[in-house]
């Protein structure tokens, strides 16, 4: 991980820190904030700087060598800096936290589309969104259109060889030679002639949104079990706008889903998480172990808060009719 590299300076309004914020394509930008500025203010300022017209549900993810967490909007820059101490392995990433695919499909703001696109590309390439070879190739063709524009006959054979891992999921790269990957990627790239970068990004996102795990925050867990036995020694648990997902450890293959309207309650400690499906007459209890149990609970609550706010807004609107 790359250091945040803080630079302190003084102005008439108080002490400021210049902080490098990273994005999902590896790029970074520097911003200056007062120690008293809240994370909410930071997100607002960054959104304005990026000309992000749809900043809903973007936030800052604090990544360390051994863990990561979403910063709370009422935390201040000063308190966050203090928590780092002398560590130089901290990275702050500006990215989307919550996803609501049905709402997102209507987003046309170029800045928002780009941020969602680079985040989806990262998740595809790094295996957070497991996909078939055919899907990976279709997406790779669209990504090439975004990067290079229309394919040209002047491109020489081999120009993609050292870039294959940028366009093909890491788990799939070893299944073909680099030359084979280049040939099939180019065959998927050519049909996209005439598409603008914005159009290609939109098509990429439309395909990704069809996956049930799109936008899920993934957590690696141990001993996922019901009241009787361990169902999975190791697994991935995903949290999204529907509720909880259970995915296989290696392949991330879908195993089960527990929707919010099925989950009666949940509880967590620092190392374990328990949730109940059903009601008092026919409830089923599940549990798992994870050092990120508090993050799982926090992410679930974040979705519930938004869903409840939307429900109350609809109820209020209906009462006015």
C-alpha angles and dihedrals in degrees: 000000000000121000119252088230104210121205116192122209137166130234134164092274095052143271116341131193125207106220129188111225117199130213131209094260091058095257121129141198131197122232132180119223138171116248087240093056114113124228087247089060091046092053090048092049094047091048090052092048091051090046088238106172094182104047095156114139097002114132145151123279116202109213123192130174092262105029148358137218140179111249115238115243093235094055116104130227088243095055092046091051091049091054090058094060108176095337116132098184097080123119128183113208124194107214145131114286104182127036130200104177097192090056096039094057089075095054112119100161103124094218093051093044090051094050092047090047097052090046092051091047091052092050093048095047094045094047098249085122104042110207139172122260091254092053091046091052094048090050091045090054091053091046090053089052089054093049103040107014118221118007113252129203087229091072105107123227110265098031091117098044096096091043101051094107088058092061105028126062110258091237091060102042096089093054093077138026116261089250091054091049091050092051095050093042091052090049088057093043098054096065090059092070111139096024115125120229090253092051092049091049090051092051090048091053093045090057093046092049090062090069116094091224096051110133094009119148104225126214126184110229139182131222101005102195146164125220092284110037149352108276097185126015089201128011147143122254117202127198119204142144091290098050131254128358127197115209132181116263102241107021098029086227113171114263107162145340129215111196125210090248088058099045109088098183144331139205135187145189125197091277107023141049130200130187135176125218120203130011134292092281096054110010126157121201125215131181141177140179124242138146085224095058092119090053090051090053093045092050092049091050091049091057092044091051092053094044092049092048090051091048092051091048090053091048092051091048092050091052090056092055 
